[in-house]
């Protein structure tokens, strides 16, 4: 799976929706992948590649400054083998796609949900009885894809089904039933999404 990478069109569609969800510039094709100019304190730019290719290797050799990230739809050992000395691998993630309808999840007592949609971006937030933010998440819909982004449950409120409730609330905002649903998950998040019927398309590896 990782040796073949992922479909570049699907990857570009996900990246474009992610940029919309985060208010970032749209991805630009470059070096056989896609560049996103994030311009934050932690990151100047990132390149995301659907598979290993000569462009990734050439780009890696040309970067000598920190805060530039290379991301690959492939295993960490594939990415590491393509990089010169000086690059550091990050914790693994996974590019995933929904394979069925989401499982409905009602909030347990003591929590309330707020949702809103502005343009193509939806937001869901769950608050405790004391008014403290317990969980949150975003989704963006472009007509090509529906993506989930920044699904977070705060540590004191975990294992109460709040992540599932956020996913269900965001899914309710989907307007194009046939659009594939995509996200990138951490190792911990992958367990949640797998339980919800999601499938891993590819490992998603990062180096800087």
C-alpha positions as CSV (number, residue, x, y, z in Angstrom):
1,X,0.0,0.0,0.0
2,X,2.6,2.5,1.0
3,X,4.9,1.7,-1.9
4,X,2.1,2.8,-4.3
5,X,1.3,5.9,-2.4
6,X,-2.1,7.5,-2.8
7,X,-3.9,9.1,-5.7
8,X,-2.5,12.6,-6.2
9,X,-5.9,14.0,-7.0
10,X,-7.3,12.7,-3.8
11,X,-4.4,14.0,-1.8
12,X,-4.6,17.5,-3.4
13,X,-8.4,17.6,-2.7
14,X,-7.8,16.7,1.0
15,X,-5.0,19.3,1.2
16,X,-7.1,22.0,-0.4
17,X,-10.0,21.3,2.0
18,X,-7.6,21.3,4.9
19,X,-6.2,24.7,3.9
20,X,-9.8,26.1,3.7
21,X,-10.5,24.7,7.2
22,X,-7.4,26.4,8.6
23,X,-7.4,29.6,6.5
24,X,-4.2,28.7,4.7
25,X,-3.1,29.2,1.1
26,X,-4.2,26.5,-1.2
27,X,-1.6,23.8,-2.1
28,X,0.7,24.4,-5.1
29,X,2.1,21.5,-7.2
30,X,5.8,21.3,-6.8
31,X,8.6,18.6,-6.9
32,X,6.0,15.9,-7.6
33,X,4.1,16.8,-4.4
34,X,2.2,19.8,-3.1
35,X,3.5,22.8,-1.2
36,X,1.5,24.6,1.4
37,X,2.9,27.9,2.7
38,X,1.9,27.7,6.4
39,X,4.0,30.6,7.6
40,X,3.5,30.0,11.3
41,X,6.0,30.3,14.1
42,X,6.5,26.5,14.1
43,X,6.5,26.0,10.3
44,X,7.3,28.0,7.2
45,X,6.1,25.5,4.6
46,X,5.3,21.9,4.1
47,X,5.5,19.6,1.1
48,X,3.2,16.6,1.0
49,X,4.0,13.8,-1.4
50,X,1.7,11.0,-2.7
51,X,4.7,8.7,-3.1
52,X,8.5,8.6,-3.1
53,X,10.0,10.2,-6.1
54,X,13.1,12.1,-7.4
55,X,11.5,15.4,-6.6
56,X,11.3,14.7,-2.9
57,X,14.9,13.6,-2.7
58,X,16.1,16.7,-4.7
59,X,14.0,19.0,-2.4
60,X,15.3,17.4,0.8
61,X,18.9,18.0,-0.3
62,X,18.2,21.7,-1.0
63,X,16.8,22.5,2.4
64,X,19.2,23.5,5.2
65,X,17.0,25.5,7.5
66,X,14.6,24.4,10.2
67,X,10.8,24.8,10.1
68,X,10.4,23.1,6.7
69,X,8.5,19.9,6.7
70,X,8.3,17.0,4.3
71,X,5.3,14.6,4.5
72,X,4.9,11.4,2.6
73,X,1.9,9.0,2.1
74,X,4.2,6.1,2.9
75,X,6.0,4.4,5.7
76,X,8.5,6.2,7.9
77,X,11.4,3.9,6.7
78,X,10.6,4.8,3.1
79,X,10.8,8.5,3.9
80,X,14.0,8.1,6.0
81,X,15.7,6.3,3.2
82,X,15.1,9.2,0.8
83,X,16.5,11.9,3.2
84,X,20.1,13.1,3.7
85,X,21.6,13.4,7.1
86,X,20.1,16.1,9.3
87,X,16.4,15.3,8.8
88,X,14.4,14.0,11.9
89,X,11.3,11.8,11.7
90,X,8.2,12.7,13.7
91,X,5.6,10.5,15.3
92,X,3.6,8.5,12.7
93,X,0.2,9.4,11.4
94,X,-2.3,7.8,9.1
95,X,-4.3,8.9,6.1
96,X,-7.8,7.5,6.5
97,X,-11.1,7.3,4.7
98,X,-14.6,6.6,6.0
99,X,-16.0,3.3,4.8
100,X,-19.6,3.6,6.0
101,X,-22.1,5.8,7.9
102,X,-20.9,7.2,11.2
103,X,-22.2,5.7,14.4
104,X,-24.6,8.1,16.1
105,X,-23.4,9.1,19.6
106,X,-25.5,11.1,22.1
107,X,-23.8,13.3,24.6
108,X,-23.7,12.0,28.2
109,X,-25.3,14.1,30.9
110,X,-23.4,17.1,31.9
111,X,-22.2,18.2,28.5
112,X,-23.7,20.5,25.8
113,X,-22.9,20.8,22.1
114,X,-22.5,24.0,20.0
115,X,-22.2,23.8,16.2
116,X,-21.9,26.4,13.4
117,X,-21.1,26.5,9.7
118,X,-19.4,29.4,7.9
119,X,-19.1,28.9,4.2
120,X,-17.5,25.5,3.6
121,X,-16.2,25.1,7.2
122,X,-18.2,23.5,10.1
123,X,-17.2,23.6,13.7
124,X,-18.4,21.6,16.7
125,X,-17.6,22.2,20.3
126,X,-18.6,20.4,23.5
127,X,-18.7,22.2,26.8
128,X,-18.9,20.8,30.3
129,X,-21.6,21.9,32.8
130,X,-19.0,24.4,34.2
131,X,-18.6,25.9,30.7
132,X,-15.2,24.5,30.1
133,X,-14.3,23.4,26.5
134,X,-14.1,19.6,26.6
135,X,-13.9,18.7,22.9
136,X,-13.8,20.3,19.5
137,X,-13.4,19.7,15.8
138,X,-13.7,21.1,12.3
139,X,-14.8,19.9,8.9
140,X,-14.5,21.4,5.5
141,X,-16.5,20.5,2.4
142,X,-15.4,21.4,-1.1
143,X,-17.8,19.3,-3.4
144,X,-14.9,17.0,-4.0
145,X,-14.2,15.8,-0.5
146,X,-15.4,16.2,3.1
147,X,-12.6,16.3,5.5
148,X,-12.3,16.3,9.3
149,X,-9.7,18.4,11.0
150,X,-8.3,19.1,14.5
151,X,-10.6,16.6,16.4
152,X,-9.5,17.1,20.0
153,X,-10.8,15.9,23.3
154,X,-9.2,17.5,26.4
155,X,-7.5,15.0,28.7
156,X,-9.9,15.3,31.7
157,X,-12.9,14.5,29.4
158,X,-11.6,11.5,27.5
159,X,-13.2,8.1,27.3
160,X,-16.7,9.6,27.5
161,X,-17.6,9.3,23.8
162,X,-17.1,13.0,23.1
163,X,-14.9,12.4,20.1
164,X,-17.5,10.3,18.5
165,X,-20.2,12.9,19.3
166,X,-18.0,15.6,17.6
167,X,-17.6,13.4,14.5
168,X,-21.3,12.7,14.3
169,X,-22.2,16.4,14.7
170,X,-19.7,17.4,11.9
171,X,-21.0,14.7,9.6
172,X,-24.5,16.1,10.0
173,X,-23.3,19.2,8.2
174,X,-22.3,17.2,5.1
175,X,-24.2,18.4,2.0
176,X,-22.8,16.1,-0.7
177,X,-23.5,12.5,0.2
178,X,-21.1,11.0,-2.4
179,X,-18.0,13.0,-1.4
180,X,-15.3,10.8,0.2
181,X,-14.7,11.6,3.9
182,X,-11.0,11.9,4.8
183,X,-8.7,12.8,7.7
184,X,-5.2,12.3,9.0
185,X,-5.0,10.6,12.4
186,X,-2.4,10.2,15.1
187,X,-1.6,6.8,16.5
188,X,-4.2,7.3,19.3
189,X,-6.8,8.8,17.0
190,X,-6.5,5.9,14.6
191,X,-8.0,3.5,17.2
192,X,-11.1,5.8,17.5
193,X,-11.6,6.1,13.8
194,X,-11.0,2.4,13.1
195,X,-13.7,1.7,15.7
196,X,-16.0,4.0,13.7
197,X,-15.4,2.0,10.5
198,X,-12.6,4.1,8.9
199,X,-9.9,2.4,6.8
200,X,-6.3,3.4,6.6
201,X,-5.4,4.4,3.0
202,X,-1.7,4.9,3.8
203,X,0.8,5.7,6.6
204,X,1.4,9.4,6.7
205,X,5.0,10.1,7.6
206,X,6.7,13.4,8.5
207,X,10.3,14.7,8.7
208,X,11.8,18.1,9.4
